[in-house]
Amino acid sequence: MDLRSNEPFWLQKNGIVNSYPTLKESSECDVLIVGGGITGSLLAHQMVKDGYSTVLIDKREVVHGSSSVTTSLIQYEVDVPLYKLSRQIGKKAALASYSACANAIETLEGLCKAIHSKAGFRKKKSLYFAADNKAISGLKQEFEAREKAGFKVKWLDSSTIEKRFSLRETCGGILSSEAASVDAYLLAHELLIYNTKRGLRVFDRTELQSVKYFKNHVVASCTRDIKIKARRIIYCIGYEAKDLIKEPFVSLKSTYAMASEIDREHLKPLSTTVFWNTADPYLYFRTTTDGRLIIGGADEEFSDPQKRDSKLDQKEAELKSQLSKLWPEYKFYTDFVWAGTFGETVDGLPYIGAHKEFPHSYFVLGFGGNGITFSVAGMEMASYFMKNKDHELSPYFKFGR
Ligand SMILES: Cc1cc2nc3c(=O)[nH]c(=O)nc-3n(C[C@H](O)[C@H](O)[C@H](O)COP(=O)(O)OP(=O)(O)OC[C@H]3O[C@@H](n4cnc5c(N)ncnc54)[C@H](O)[C@@H]3O)c2cc1C
């Protein structure tokens, strides 16, 4: 599957950060990580930290899948609001999922500090605003649910939002204290570089093609029929997991994003907050450390990559029009426009755990609008799985839930 259009912003901005060899001879390890996006890089970090000999392979260049197009808003807010998720999966499960994402923001901050990351991790606030009057009552219920659950939230009315952020006609919204943004493309590379110095072996242009299962290990056959013997496999293959796992568990969408020219002066009021609204599909935006505005949204059902990419001009106009209704004084001059495919689940939650058809293996699939925070939560979960320990989130993130 072609996961994205050409020339996403992060690839252009960062260029070639590092290169890795293809796998040329058989190898052995404790853990084989399949997929070198942000998820695989985070999981590799965890496995190396836990002392496992670890190999990571990717069939593309590393970080050339979805993690090269992500807009990287880091939020605890799951796509399904807390009050609705509580009805859907129960209060305890919904709260645990939201709390795990909030903790993931802290974990990611600590991680960025520990590896001296230059990927621009910034703690921010998050404004979840009503797209129209009809959304207000639901949003108020959400505000109450979050406040009751102990999240640091404030209700802002539309005039406060206008005064503070210059955004008009928002009908009010929830301001949360916990959010962030980062350059996930650079961060994934940094994690791989950091951990190769600590024994991680990374091979790109190396595809996992088949796996043979034995009592206590697996043998993975890769490109050119080169084998890797491993005690465990951790699949971090993103949306292409849809091709591997038979039952339907995720629906794919085409999504669009664009980055403005650098304009620090006008974007200053927006620079410490990330924004999203209640529309379906929702509009979201945030600034970058180099002074651009990134906007995303205009999602639709994914059918094929050509169709997705043919709509770039139309979607650019759509996103600009949505922004100009909110902020008529701001003129968005486009520097980059790109498209990607992304996966949604019914409850907005990821799939992290074992699958009965894949012995000695775990999946970490961070779906939904906050795929990255879910992948961070997956680090601790995988660490538990490796020690045969149960994790409290497993029942909520498991296959067949
Ligand atoms: C436009 C867009 C905006 C988004 N915005 C946000 C956001 O604001 N916040 C957020 O949290 N999330 C966001 N997401 C989601 C987020 O980008 C994803 O959750 C995240 O990038 C997934 O990372 P990953 O490493 O799991 O997948 P990927 O980055 O796709 O990496 C998977 C890797 O697996 C490799 N692979 C697959 N099969 C094999 C195989 N058989 N053998 C070897 N390698 C294999 C692929 O080549 C790929 O490199 C967005 C997504 C898109 C598309």
The ligand as an SDF file (V2000), in Angstrom:
LIG
                    3D

 53 58  0  0  0  0  0  0  0  0999 V2000
   -1.7570   13.1170    7.6100 C   0  0  0  0  0  0  0  0  0  0  0  0
   -1.7190   12.4330    8.9390 C   0  0  0  0  0  0  0  0  0  0  0  0
   -1.7880   13.2010   10.0910 C   0  0  0  0  0  0  0  0  0  0  0  0
   -1.7250   12.5910   11.3300 C   0  0  0  0  0  0  0  0  0  0  0  0
   -1.7290   13.3750   12.4390 N   0  0  0  0  0  0  0  0  0  0  0  0
   -1.5450   12.8230   13.6640 C   0  0  0  0  0  0  0  0  0  0  0  0
   -1.4340   13.6450   14.8090 C   0  0  0  0  0  0  0  0  0  0  0  0
   -1.5790   14.8650   14.7320 O   0  0  0  0  0  0  0  0  0  0  0  0
   -1.1850   13.0460   15.9920 N   0  0  0  0  0  0  0  0  0  0  0  0
   -1.0290   11.6930   16.0980 C   0  0  0  0  0  0  0  0  0  0  0  0
   -0.7760   11.1980   17.2000 O   0  0  0  0  0  0  0  0  0  0  0  0
   -1.1370   10.8900   15.0320 N   0  0  0  0  0  0  0  0  0  0  0  0
   -1.3880   11.4220   13.8160 C   0  0  0  0  0  0  0  0  0  0  0  0
   -1.4770   10.6240   12.7250 N   0  0  0  0  0  0  0  0  0  0  0  0
   -1.2930    9.1930   12.9180 C   0  0  0  0  0  0  0  0  0  0  0  0
    0.1930    8.8900   13.0640 C   0  0  0  0  0  0  0  0  0  0  0  0
    0.8900    9.4780   12.0060 O   0  0  0  0  0  0  0  0  0  0  0  0
    0.4040    7.4000   13.0800 C   0  0  0  0  0  0  0  0  0  0  0  0
   -0.2420    6.8580   14.2040 O   0  0  0  0  0  0  0  0  0  0  0  0
    1.8820    7.0390   13.1630 C   0  0  0  0  0  0  0  0  0  0  0  0
    2.6720    7.7240   12.2270 O   0  0  0  0  0  0  0  0  0  0  0  0
    2.0060    5.5460   12.9150 C   0  0  0  0  0  0  0  0  0  0  0  0
    3.3540    5.2250   13.0320 O   0  0  0  0  0  0  0  0  0  0  0  0
    3.8180    3.7640   12.7650 P   0  0  0  0  0  0  0  0  0  0  0  0
    5.2620    3.7370   13.0420 O   0  0  0  0  0  0  0  0  0  0  0  0
    2.9270    2.8400   13.4900 O   0  0  0  0  0  0  0  0  0  0  0  0
    3.4990    3.5540   11.2080 O   0  0  0  0  0  0  0  0  0  0  0  0
    4.4310    3.9290    9.9610 P   0  0  0  0  0  0  0  0  0  0  0  0
    5.1090    5.2240   10.1610 O   0  0  0  0  0  0  0  0  0  0  0  0
    3.6020    3.7730    8.7330 O   0  0  0  0  0  0  0  0  0  0  0  0
    5.5390    2.8130   10.0120 O   0  0  0  0  0  0  0  0  0  0  0  0
    5.2370    1.4680    9.7110 C   0  0  0  0  0  0  0  0  0  0  0  0
    6.4070    0.9250    8.9580 C   0  0  0  0  0  0  0  0  0  0  0  0
    6.2220   -0.4880    8.7970 O   0  0  0  0  0  0  0  0  0  0  0  0
    6.8700   -0.8500    7.5920 C   0  0  0  0  0  0  0  0  0  0  0  0
    6.3640   -2.1620    7.1700 N   0  0  0  0  0  0  0  0  0  0  0  0
    5.0800   -2.5310    6.8980 C   0  0  0  0  0  0  0  0  0  0  0  0
    5.0310   -3.8330    6.5700 N   0  0  0  0  0  0  0  0  0  0  0  0
    6.3000   -4.3130    6.6330 C   0  0  0  0  0  0  0  0  0  0  0  0
    6.9000   -5.6000    6.3780 C   0  0  0  0  0  0  0  0  0  0  0  0
    6.1800   -6.6490    6.0180 N   0  0  0  0  0  0  0  0  0  0  0  0
    8.2440   -5.7240    6.5120 N   0  0  0  0  0  0  0  0  0  0  0  0
    9.0100   -4.6540    6.9040 C   0  0  0  0  0  0  0  0  0  0  0  0
    8.4900   -3.4130    7.1370 N   0  0  0  0  0  0  0  0  0  0  0  0
    7.1630   -3.2470    7.0180 C   0  0  0  0  0  0  0  0  0  0  0  0
    6.4790    0.2830    6.6510 C   0  0  0  0  0  0  0  0  0  0  0  0
    7.3620    0.3750    5.5620 O   0  0  0  0  0  0  0  0  0  0  0  0
    6.5210    1.5020    7.5540 C   0  0  0  0  0  0  0  0  0  0  0  0
    7.7260    2.2370    7.4540 O   0  0  0  0  0  0  0  0  0  0  0  0
   -1.5860   11.1910   11.4400 C   0  0  0  0  0  0  0  0  0  0  0  0
   -1.5470   10.4080   10.2880 C   0  0  0  0  0  0  0  0  0  0  0  0
   -1.5970   11.0130    9.0480 C   0  0  0  0  0  0  0  0  0  0  0  0
   -1.5090   10.1580    7.8190 C   0  0  0  0  0  0  0  0  0  0  0  0
  1  2  1  0
  2  3  1  0
  2 52  2  0
  3  4  2  0
  4  5  1  0
  4 50  1  0
  5  6  2  0
  6  7  1  0
  6 13  1  0
  7  8  2  0
  7  9  1  0
  9 10  1  0
 10 11  2  0
 10 12  1  0
 12 13  2  0
 13 14  1  0
 14 15  1  0
 14 50  1  0
 15 16  1  0
 16 17  1  0
 16 18  1  0
 18 19  1  0
 18 20  1  0
 20 21  1  0
 20 22  1  0
 22 23  1  0
 23 24  1  0
 24 25  2  0
 24 26  1  0
 24 27  1  0
 27 28  1  0
 28 29  2  0
 28 30  1  0
 28 31  1  0
 31 32  1  0
 32 33  1  0
 33 34  1  0
 33 48  1  0
 34 35  1  0
 35 36  1  0
 35 46  1  0
 36 37  1  0
 36 45  1  0
 37 38  2  0
 38 39  1  0
 39 40  1  0
 39 45  2  0
 40 41  1  0
 40 42  2  0
 42 43  1  0
 43 44  2  0
 44 45  1  0
 46 47  1  0
 46 48  1  0
 48 49  1  0
 50 51  2  0
 51 52  1  0
 52 53  1  0
M  END
$$$$
